[in-house]
Amino acid sequence: MKCPVCQSENLSDEAEYAAFENTARFRDWEPGVLQWKDLAVGAERARICLDCGYLLLFAGGAKLEKLRKGRPA
């Protein structure tokens, strides 16, 4: 894996990542009881480029799987 900014392979080990409201929100993803619900995908893991400091974030498994399956019909 390489840093998308400087192309360095000098990355930290993967670490658990937690931040307040650091999510990608997909509007009107699935039907709810009264209205459509959004799908909010947050980062759960991270690596840091040790050369330029870029923070690489990775989505969590369950939400990533929902994205891979696509919107419900």
C-alpha positions in Angstrom: 0.0 0.0 0.0 1.2 3.5 -0.8 0.3 7.0 0.4 -2.0 8.6 -2.2 -0.3 12.0 -1.7 3.5 11.3 -1.8 3.5 7.6 -3.0 5.6 6.6 0.0 5.3 3.0 1.3 6.4 4.2 4.7 3.1 3.8 6.5 2.3 3.2 10.2 0.7 0.0 11.3 -3.1 0.0 11.1 -4.8 1.5 14.2 -8.3 1.8 15.6 -9.7 5.2 14.7 -12.4 7.2 16.5 -13.6 10.7 15.8 -16.7 12.6 16.5 -19.0 12.9 13.4 -16.3 12.0 10.8 -18.6 10.2 8.4 -19.7 10.0 4.8 -23.5 10.3 4.5 -25.4 8.7 1.7 -28.8 10.4 1.6 -32.1 8.4 1.2 -30.3 5.1 1.3 -33.1 2.8 2.5 -36.7 3.1 3.4 -37.6 3.8 7.0 -40.9 3.7 8.9 -42.1 7.2 7.8 -39.3 8.4 5.5 -36.1 7.3 3.9 -33.1 6.8 6.1 -29.5 7.9 5.4 -26.6 5.6 5.5 -23.7 7.1 7.5 -20.4 5.4 7.0 -17.6 6.3 9.5 -14.0 5.5 9.6 -13.0 2.7 12.0 -9.4 2.1 11.1 -6.5 4.3 10.0 -2.9 4.4 8.9 -0.6 7.4 8.8 2.1 8.2 6.2 5.2 8.5 8.2 6.8 10.7 5.4 4.2 13.4 4.8 1.7 12.8 7.6 -1.3 12.0 5.4 -4.1 10.2 7.4 -5.6 7.3 5.5 -9.0 6.3 6.8 -10.8 3.0 6.3 -14.6 2.3 6.6 -15.9 -0.3 9.0 -16.8 -3.8 7.8 -20.6 -3.8 8.3 -21.3 -0.4 6.6 -18.8 -1.2 3.8 -20.8 -4.4 3.1 -24.0 -2.4 2.9 -22.4 -0.2 0.3 -21.1 -3.1 -1.7 -24.7 -4.6 -1.8 -26.1 -1.3 -3.1 -29.4 0.4 -2.3 -32.3 -1.8 -1.5 -34.9 -2.0 -4.2 
